[in-house]
Amino acid sequence: MKNTRILLGIFAMLFFASVANAQTNTTPPVSIDVLKTRASLLKETTNLNKLKIKLTELNTQMPKLEDDVARANERSAKSAVESKDAANKMNANTADKKLAKKASKAAKDSYSDARRAQKLTDNLLSTQQKINKLNADIEKLKVKIDKMDQQLKFSENVN
């Protein structure tokens, strides 16, 4: 009876050990090239995400820049009209020093407003060029990532 229990216990342990061993799935080793490709793919995907973040930031800045340019252009046009009016008044009465000072101040204001509008316009164009470049870089990176992904899938299927 004792021997039967011991034998039954040993068989039970062997059975459970063989079932447990059958359940552990051993994966074949992955080649170094596949691991390097995965690392490169991860790196490029990270770069893609960084570019997308930059693009989003620039796209959120665009409406504000456009509004700033529009306001600066309006102000520049208004100050140009004021400068022209002051110059015309001064021409009508060339001996009046107050009119001369007003015309001079209006001309300076017009110049500074036009300069500010030009700087904002340049900034807007620069931002638009950055957006276009980022879009192109993102598309190139997507193509590169797709190629790497296809290469990785092919390498994994071969192994």
CNS distance restraints for C-alpha pairs under 8 A (distance, minus, plus):
assign (resid   1 and name CA) (resid   5 and name CA) 6.31 0.50 0.50
assign (resid   2 and name CA) (resid   6 and name CA) 6.16 0.50 0.50
assign (resid   3 and name CA) (resid   7 and name CA) 6.01 0.50 0.50
assign (resid   4 and name CA) (resid   8 and name CA) 5.88 0.50 0.50
assign (resid   5 and name CA) (resid   9 and name CA) 5.97 0.50 0.50
assign (resid   6 and name CA) (resid  10 and name CA) 6.12 0.50 0.50
assign (resid   7 and name CA) (resid  11 and name CA) 6.13 0.50 0.50
assign (resid   8 and name CA) (resid  12 and name CA) 6.08 0.50 0.50
assign (resid   9 and name CA) (resid  13 and name CA) 6.16 0.50 0.50
assign (resid  10 and name CA) (resid  14 and name CA) 6.16 0.50 0.50
assign (resid  11 and name CA) (resid  15 and name CA) 5.99 0.50 0.50
assign (resid  12 and name CA) (resid  16 and name CA) 6.18 0.50 0.50
assign (resid  13 and name CA) (resid  17 and name CA) 5.94 0.50 0.50
assign (resid  14 and name CA) (resid  18 and name CA) 6.05 0.50 0.50
assign (resid  15 and name CA) (resid  19 and name CA) 6.19 0.50 0.50
assign (resid  16 and name CA) (resid  20 and name CA) 5.97 0.50 0.50
assign (resid  17 and name CA) (resid  21 and name CA) 6.02 0.50 0.50
assign (resid  18 and name CA) (resid  22 and name CA) 6.07 0.50 0.50
assign (resid  19 and name CA) (resid  23 and name CA) 6.33 0.50 0.50
assign (resid  20 and name CA) (resid  24 and name CA) 6.63 0.50 0.50
assign (resid  30 and name CA) (resid  34 and name CA) 6.72 0.50 0.50
assign (resid  30 and name CA) (resid  35 and name CA) 7.12 0.50 0.50
assign (resid  30 and name CA) (resid 159 and name CA) 7.86 0.50 0.50
assign (resid  31 and name CA) (resid  35 and name CA) 6.56 0.50 0.50
assign (resid  32 and name CA) (resid  36 and name CA) 6.11 0.50 0.50
assign (resid  33 and name CA) (resid  37 and name CA) 6.07 0.50 0.50
assign (resid  34 and name CA) (resid  38 and name CA) 6.14 0.50 0.50
assign (resid  34 and name CA) (resid 152 and name CA) 6.51 0.50 0.50
assign (resid  34 and name CA) (resid 155 and name CA) 6.67 0.50 0.50
assign (resid  34 and name CA) (resid 156 and name CA) 7.18 0.50 0.50
assign (resid  35 and name CA) (resid  39 and name CA) 6.19 0.50 0.50
assign (resid  36 and name CA) (resid  40 and name CA) 6.15 0.50 0.50
assign (resid  37 and name CA) (resid  41 and name CA) 6.00 0.50 0.50
assign (resid  37 and name CA) (resid 148 and name CA) 7.23 0.50 0.50
assign (resid  37 and name CA) (resid 152 and name CA) 6.56 0.50 0.50
assign (resid  38 and name CA) (resid  42 and name CA) 6.12 0.50 0.50
assign (resid  38 and name CA) (resid 152 and name CA) 7.21 0.50 0.50
assign (resid  39 and name CA) (resid  43 and name CA) 6.18 0.50 0.50
assign (resid  40 and name CA) (resid  44 and name CA) 6.13 0.50 0.50
assign (resid  41 and name CA) (resid  45 and name CA) 6.05 0.50 0.50
assign (resid  41 and name CA) (resid 145 and name CA) 6.41 0.50 0.50
assign (resid  41 and name CA) (resid 148 and name CA) 6.47 0.50 0.50
assign (resid  41 and name CA) (resid 149 and name CA) 7.19 0.50 0.50
assign (resid  42 and name CA) (resid  46 and name CA) 6.16 0.50 0.50
assign (resid  43 and name CA) (resid  47 and name CA) 6.31 0.50 0.50
assign (resid  44 and name CA) (resid  48 and name CA) 6.12 0.50 0.50
assign (resid  44 and name CA) (resid 141 and name CA) 7.31 0.50 0.50
assign (resid  44 and name CA) (resid 145 and name CA) 6.74 0.50 0.50
assign (resid  45 and name CA) (resid  49 and name CA) 6.26 0.50 0.50
assign (resid  45 and name CA) (resid 145 and name CA) 7.09 0.50 0.50
assign (resid  46 and name CA) (resid  50 and name CA) 6.29 0.50 0.50
assign (resid  47 and name CA) (resid  51 and name CA) 6.25 0.50 0.50
assign (resid  48 and name CA) (resid  52 and name CA) 6.21 0.50 0.50
assign (resid  48 and name CA) (resid 138 and name CA) 6.32 0.50 0.50
assign (resid  48 and name CA) (resid 141 and name CA) 6.51 0.50 0.50
assign (resid  48 and name CA) (resid 142 and name CA) 7.51 0.50 0.50
assign (resid  49 and name CA) (resid  53 and name CA) 6.22 0.50 0.50
assign (resid  50 and name CA) (resid  54 and name CA) 6.34 0.50 0.50
assign (resid  51 and name CA) (resid  55 and name CA) 6.11 0.50 0.50
assign (resid  51 and name CA) (resid 134 and name CA) 6.65 0.50 0.50
assign (resid  51 and name CA) (resid 137 and name CA) 7.98 0.50 0.50
assign (resid  51 and name CA) (resid 138 and name CA) 6.72 0.50 0.50
assign (resid  52 and name CA) (resid  56 and name CA) 6.14 0.50 0.50
assign (resid  52 and name CA) (resid 134 and name CA) 7.97 0.50 0.50
assign (resid  52 and name CA) (resid 138 and name CA) 7.35 0.50 0.50
assign (resid  53 and name CA) (resid  57 and name CA) 6.24 0.50 0.50
assign (resid  54 and name CA) (resid  58 and name CA) 6.24 0.50 0.50
assign (resid  55 and name CA) (resid  59 and name CA) 6.06 0.50 0.50
assign (resid  55 and name CA) (resid 131 and name CA) 6.15 0.50 0.50
assign (resid  55 and name CA) (resid 134 and name CA) 6.39 0.50 0.50
assign (resid  55 and name CA) (resid 135 and name CA) 7.59 0.50 0.50
assign (resid  56 and name CA) (resid  60 and name CA) 6.18 0.50 0.50
assign (resid  57 and name CA) (resid  61 and name CA) 6.43 0.50 0.50
assign (resid  58 and name CA) (resid  62 and name CA) 6.38 0.50 0.50
assign (resid  58 and name CA) (resid 127 and name CA) 6.92 0.50 0.50
assign (resid  58 and name CA) (resid 131 and name CA) 6.74 0.50 0.50
assign (resid  59 and name CA) (resid  63 and name CA) 7.80 0.50 0.50
assign (resid  59 and name CA) (resid 131 and name CA) 7.44 0.50 0.50
assign (resid  60 and name CA) (resid  64 and name CA) 7.91 0.50 0.50
assign (resid  61 and name CA) (resid  65 and name CA) 6.28 0.50 0.50
assign (resid  62 and name CA) (resid  66 and name CA) 6.05 0.50 0.50
assign (resid  62 and name CA) (resid 124 and name CA) 7.34 0.50 0.50
assign (resid  62 and name CA) (resid 127 and name CA) 7.55 0.50 0.50
assign (resid  62 and name CA) (resid 128 and name CA) 7.97 0.50 0.50
assign (resid  63 and name CA) (resid  67 and name CA) 6.18 0.50 0.50
assign (resid  64 and name CA) (resid  68 and name CA) 6.13 0.50 0.50
assign (resid  65 and name CA) (resid  69 and name CA) 6.14 0.50 0.50
assign (resid  65 and name CA) (resid 120 and name CA) 7.38 0.50 0.50
assign (resid  65 and name CA) (resid 123 and name CA) 7.94 0.50 0.50
assign (resid  65 and name CA) (resid 124 and name CA) 6.05 0.50 0.50
assign (resid  66 and name CA) (resid  70 and name CA) 6.19 0.50 0.50
assign (resid  66 and name CA) (resid 124 and name CA) 6.96 0.50 0.50
assign (resid  67 and name CA) (resid  71 and name CA) 6.17 0.50 0.50
assign (resid  68 and name CA) (resid  72 and name CA) 6.03 0.50 0.50
assign (resid  68 and name CA) (resid 120 and name CA) 7.16 0.50 0.50
assign (resid  69 and name CA) (resid  73 and name CA) 6.02 0.50 0.50
assign (resid  69 and name CA) (resid 117 and name CA) 6.13 0.50 0.50
assign (resid  69 and name CA) (resid 120 and name CA) 5.63 0.50 0.50
assign (resid  69 and name CA) (resid 121 and name CA) 5.97 0.50 0.50
assign (resid  69 and name CA) (resid 124 and name CA) 7.78 0.50 0.50
assign (resid  70 and name CA) (resid  74 and name CA) 6.23 0.50 0.50
assign (resid  71 and name CA) (resid  75 and name CA) 6.12 0.50 0.50
assign (resid  72 and name CA) (resid  76 and name CA) 5.96 0.50 0.50
assign (resid  72 and name CA) (resid 113 and name CA) 6.89 0.50 0.50
assign (resid  72 and name CA) (resid 114 and name CA) 7.79 0.50 0.50
assign (resid  72 and name CA) (resid 116 and name CA) 6.90 0.50 0.50
assign (resid  72 and name CA) (resid 117 and name CA) 4.90 0.50 0.50
assign (resid  72 and name CA) (resid 120 and name CA) 7.80 0.50 0.50
assign (resid  73 and name CA) (resid  77 and name CA) 6.08 0.50 0.50
assign (resid  73 and name CA) (resid 114 and name CA) 7.41 0.50 0.50
assign (resid  73 and name CA) (resid 117 and name CA) 5.63 0.50 0.50
assign (resid  74 and name CA) (resid  78 and name CA) 6.11 0.50 0.50
assign (resid  75 and name CA) (resid  79 and name CA) 6.06 0.50 0.50
assign (resid  75 and name CA) (resid 113 and name CA) 6.67 0.50 0.50
assign (resid  76 and name CA) (resid  80 and name CA) 6.04 0.50 0.50
assign (resid  76 and name CA) (resid 110 and name CA) 6.07 0.50 0.50
assign (resid  76 and name CA) (resid 113 and name CA) 4.82 0.50 0.50
assign (resid  76 and name CA) (resid 114 and name CA) 5.11 0.50 0.50
assign (resid  76 and name CA) (resid 117 and name CA) 6.94 0.50 0.50
assign (resid  77 and name CA) (resid  81 and name CA) 6.30 0.50 0.50
assign (resid  78 and name CA) (resid  82 and name CA) 6.28 0.50 0.50
assign (resid  79 and name CA) (resid  83 and name CA) 5.98 0.50 0.50
assign (resid  79 and name CA) (resid 106 and name CA) 6.85 0.50 0.50
assign (resid  79 and name CA) (resid 109 and name CA) 6.57 0.50 0.50
assign (resid  79 and name CA) (resid 110 and name CA) 4.83 0.50 0.50
assign (resid  79 and name CA) (resid 113 and name CA) 7.27 0.50 0.50
assign (resid  80 and name CA) (resid  84 and name CA) 6.14 0.50 0.50
assign (resid  80 and name CA) (resid 106 and name CA) 7.86 0.50 0.50
assign (resid  80 and name CA) (resid 107 and name CA) 7.49 0.50 0.50
assign (resid  80 and name CA) (resid 110 and name CA) 5.14 0.50 0.50
assign (resid  81 and name CA) (resid  85 and name CA) 6.15 0.50 0.50
assign (resid  82 and name CA) (resid  86 and name CA) 6.09 0.50 0.50
assign (resid  82 and name CA) (resid 106 and name CA) 6.47 0.50 0.50
assign (resid  83 and name CA) (resid  87 and name CA) 6.07 0.50 0.50
assign (resid  83 and name CA) (resid 103 and name CA) 6.07 0.50 0.50
assign (resid  83 and name CA) (resid 106 and name CA) 4.62 0.50 0.50
assign (resid  83 and name CA) (resid 107 and name CA) 5.18 0.50 0.50
assign (resid  83 and name CA) (resid 110 and name CA) 6.55 0.50 0.50
assign (resid  84 and name CA) (resid  88 and name CA) 6.13 0.50 0.50
assign (resid  85 and name CA) (resid  89 and name CA) 6.20 0.50 0.50
assign (resid  86 and name CA) (resid  90 and name CA) 6.10 0.50 0.50
assign (resid  86 and name CA) (resid  99 and name CA) 7.00 0.50 0.50
assign (resid  86 and name CA) (resid 102 and name CA) 6.57 0.50 0.50
assign (resid  86 and name CA) (resid 103 and name CA) 4.71 0.50 0.50
assign (resid  86 and name CA) (resid 106 and name CA) 7.02 0.50 0.50
assign (resid  87 and name CA) (resid  91 and name CA) 6.11 0.50 0.50
assign (resid  87 and name CA) (resid 100 and name CA) 7.82 0.50 0.50
assign (resid  87 and name CA) (resid 103 and name CA) 5.31 0.50 0.50
assign (resid  88 and name CA) (resid  92 and name CA) 6.30 0.50 0.50
assign (resid  89 and name CA) (resid  93 and name CA) 6.49 0.50 0.50
assign (resid  89 and name CA) (resid  99 and name CA) 7.03 0.50 0.50
assign (resid  90 and name CA) (resid  94 and name CA) 5.39 0.50 0.50
assign (resid  90 and name CA) (resid  96 and name CA) 7.15 0.50 0.50
assign (resid  90 and name CA) (resid  99 and name CA) 5.34 0.50 0.50
assign (resid  90 and name CA) (resid 100 and name CA) 5.85 0.50 0.50
assign (resid  90 and name CA) (resid 103 and name CA) 6.90 0.50 0.50
assign (resid  93 and name CA) (resid  99 and name CA) 7.95 0.50 0.50
assign (resid  94 and name CA) (resid 100 and name CA) 7.61 0.50 0.50
assign (resid  96 and name CA) (resid 100 and name CA) 6.45 0.50 0.50
assign (resid  97 and name CA) (resid 101 and name CA) 6.17 0.50 0.50
assign (resid  98 and name CA) (resid 102 and name CA) 6.16 0.50 0.50
assign (resid  99 and name CA) (resid 103 and name CA) 5.98 0.50 0.50
assign (resid 100 and name CA) (resid 104 and name CA) 6.05 0.50 0.50
assign (resid 101 and name CA) (resid 105 and name CA) 6.04 0.50 0.50
assign (resid 102 and name CA) (resid 106 and name CA) 5.98 0.50 0.50
assign (resid 103 and name CA) (resid 107 and name CA) 6.06 0.50 0.50
assign (resid 104 and name CA) (resid 108 and name CA) 6.28 0.50 0.50
assign (resid 105 and name CA) (resid 109 and name CA) 6.12 0.50 0.50
assign (resid 106 and name CA) (resid 110 and name CA) 5.99 0.50 0.50
assign (resid 107 and name CA) (resid 111 and name CA) 6.10 0.50 0.50
assign (resid 108 and name CA) (resid 112 and name CA) 6.16 0.50 0.50
assign (resid 109 and name CA) (resid 113 and name CA) 5.99 0.50 0.50
assign (resid 110 and name CA) (resid 114 and name CA) 6.04 0.50 0.50
assign (resid 111 and name CA) (resid 115 and name CA) 6.08 0.50 0.50
assign (resid 112 and name CA) (resid 116 and name CA) 6.06 0.50 0.50
assign (resid 113 and name CA) (resid 117 and name CA) 6.12 0.50 0.50
assign (resid 114 and name CA) (resid 118 and name CA) 6.15 0.50 0.50
assign (resid 115 and name CA) (resid 119 and name CA) 6.24 0.50 0.50
assign (resid 116 and name CA) (resid 120 and name CA) 6.22 0.50 0.50
assign (resid 117 and name CA) (resid 121 and name CA) 6.07 0.50 0.50
assign (resid 118 and name CA) (resid 122 and name CA) 6.10 0.50 0.50
assign (resid 119 and name CA) (resid 123 and name CA) 6.12 0.50 0.50
assign (resid 120 and name CA) (resid 124 and name CA) 6.10 0.50 0.50
assign (resid 121 and name CA) (resid 125 and name CA) 6.18 0.50 0.50
assign (resid 122 and name CA) (resid 126 and name CA) 6.02 0.50 0.50
assign (resid 123 and name CA) (resid 127 and name CA) 6.11 0.50 0.50
assign (resid 124 and name CA) (resid 128 and name CA) 6.20 0.50 0.50
assign (resid 125 and name CA) (resid 129 and name CA) 6.16 0.50 0.50
assign (resid 126 and name CA) (resid 130 and name CA) 6.21 0.50 0.50
assign (resid 127 and name CA) (resid 131 and name CA) 6.20 0.50 0.50
assign (resid 128 and name CA) (resid 132 and name CA) 6.24 0.50 0.50
assign (resid 129 and name CA) (resid 133 and name CA) 6.12 0.50 0.50
assign (resid 130 and name CA) (resid 134 and name CA) 6.03 0.50 0.50
assign (resid 131 and name CA) (resid 135 and name CA) 6.13 0.50 0.50
assign (resid 132 and name CA) (resid 136 and name CA) 6.30 0.50 0.50
assign (resid 133 and name CA) (resid 137 and name CA) 6.08 0.50 0.50
assign (resid 134 and name CA) (resid 138 and name CA) 5.95 0.50 0.50
assign (resid 135 and name CA) (resid 139 and name CA) 6.24 0.50 0.50
assign (resid 136 and name CA) (resid 140 and name CA) 6.26 0.50 0.50
assign (resid 137 and name CA) (resid 141 and name CA) 6.06 0.50 0.50
assign (resid 138 and name CA) (resid 142 and name CA) 6.05 0.50 0.50
assign (resid 139 and name CA) (resid 143 and name CA) 6.34 0.50 0.50
assign (resid 140 and name CA) (resid 144 and name CA) 6.25 0.50 0.50
assign (resid 141 and name CA) (resid 145 and name CA) 6.02 0.50 0.50
assign (resid 142 and name CA) (resid 146 and name CA) 6.08 0.50 0.50
assign (resid 143 and name CA) (resid 147 and name CA) 6.25 0.50 0.50
assign (resid 144 and name CA) (resid 148 and name CA) 6.20 0.50 0.50
assign (resid 145 and name CA) (resid 149 and name CA) 5.96 0.50 0.50
assign (resid 146 and name CA) (resid 150 and name CA) 6.15 0.50 0.50
assign (resid 147 and name CA) (resid 151 and name CA) 6.13 0.50 0.50
assign (resid 148 and name CA) (resid 152 and name CA) 6.03 0.50 0.50
assign (resid 149 and name CA) (resid 153 and name CA) 6.16 0.50 0.50
assign (resid 150 and name CA) (resid 154 and name CA) 6.12 0.50 0.50
assign (resid 151 and name CA) (resid 155 and name CA) 6.09 0.50 0.50
assign (resid 152 and name CA) (resid 156 and name CA) 6.09 0.50 0.50
assign (resid 153 and name CA) (resid 157 and name CA) 6.11 0.50 0.50
assign (resid 154 and name CA) (resid 158 and name CA) 6.20 0.50 0.50
assign (resid 155 and name CA) (resid 159 and name CA) 6.34 0.50 0.50
